[in-house]
Each structure stands twice: as C-alpha cells, then as structure tokens.
Amino acid sequence: MSRHLCILLVIAALLGGMTACKPKQTAAQLQAVKVEAFRKRQKIEAIKAYTALVTKYPESEYSPKAQERLNVLGPLPAATPAVKK
C-alpha cells in the first residue's frame, strides 16, 4: 500500500513540475510585448483613417499627404487570431 502511495506521490510531483517548464518573462519583456501590440493597433488605425480620407475626400488638400503616408505604412496586416489569456 505504501509503495503505491510513494509511486503516486512521485508521479504527482513530476506532473506538477512539468507545468512550470515555461520560462517566466521579465517585466521588460512583458512591456516590450505590450508596446509592440499597441504599435500594431495604432498602425492599423492609421491605415484605416488615411484610407477613409483618401477615399471620401480625394480632392482634399490633405489627400496627397495621406496617400504618401499610406504608401509608407503599406497594406493592412493580415488578420491574426486573438490571443487567449
């Protein structure tokens, strides 16, 4: 009986330790990930706004500058799946 209990405890300890295998991120690494996500969202919003301006108001004095910025920003990035928390 005690042998089975020892085996079960060893298995439980091994399985419990396996969940902690993912390396922890430092505060700086987490901040870098957040900043990158923010910049990506800002770029997407800028592309949408400049596209709307050029489309709705092609004769506007701001349209050429908006088109220049669109050329620099490039196309909208492909959709990516949402990150699960």
N, C-alpha and C positions, 0 to 999 in steps of 0.2 A: 504494500500500500504506500509506504513512504517513498519507495523507489519511483512509483508512478507520479507521486506528488513532486518529487525532485525534477523529473523529466518535464512535467508540465510547467514548473516554475522556470526552468531553463528555456523552454520554448517561448514562454510569455516574455521573458527578458529579451530574448533575441528579436522577437517580433516588435516589441516596444522600442527597441533601439533602432530598428530599421526605419521607423517613421521620422527619425531625427537626422536622416542622412543628407537632407537638402541643406546646402550651406546657407548660413544666415547672411543677409545683406547688411552692410553698414548703413548708417544714416545718410552718408554722402551718396551711396549707390542708390538708395531709395529716392533721394531728392533728384538725382540725375534722371531716373526713370520718369518721375513726375514732371520734370521740366520738359523732357522730350515729348511726352504725351500732350502737354499744354501747347508746345510749339506746333505740333502736328495739327491740333484742333484749330489753332489760330491761322495756320496756313490754309486749311480747308475753308474756314470762314472768309478769309481774304479773297480766295479764288472765287467763291460764290458771289461775294459783293462786287468784285470787279467785273465778273461775267454779267451780272444783272445790270450794272451801269452801262457797259458797252452794248448790251442787247436792247435795253429800254431807251437809252439816250445816245444813239450813235452819233448825233450831230453836236453833242455837248462838248464844251471846251476841255472837259476832263476826260473824255473818252480816249484820246490818243495816249495819255499818261497811264490810264487804266489798262489799255491794251499792252503797253510796254511792260507793266508790272505782271500782267498775265503771262507774257512770254518768258519772263524771268522765273516766275513761280512754277510754270509747267502745268500739266493737266492735273485734275483731281486724282489723288491716290486711290488705288483700288480699295474697295470695302474690305475691312478685316473683321473677323468675328469679335464680339465683345469679350472683354477679359472677365473671367469668373473670379469672384472674391471668395 
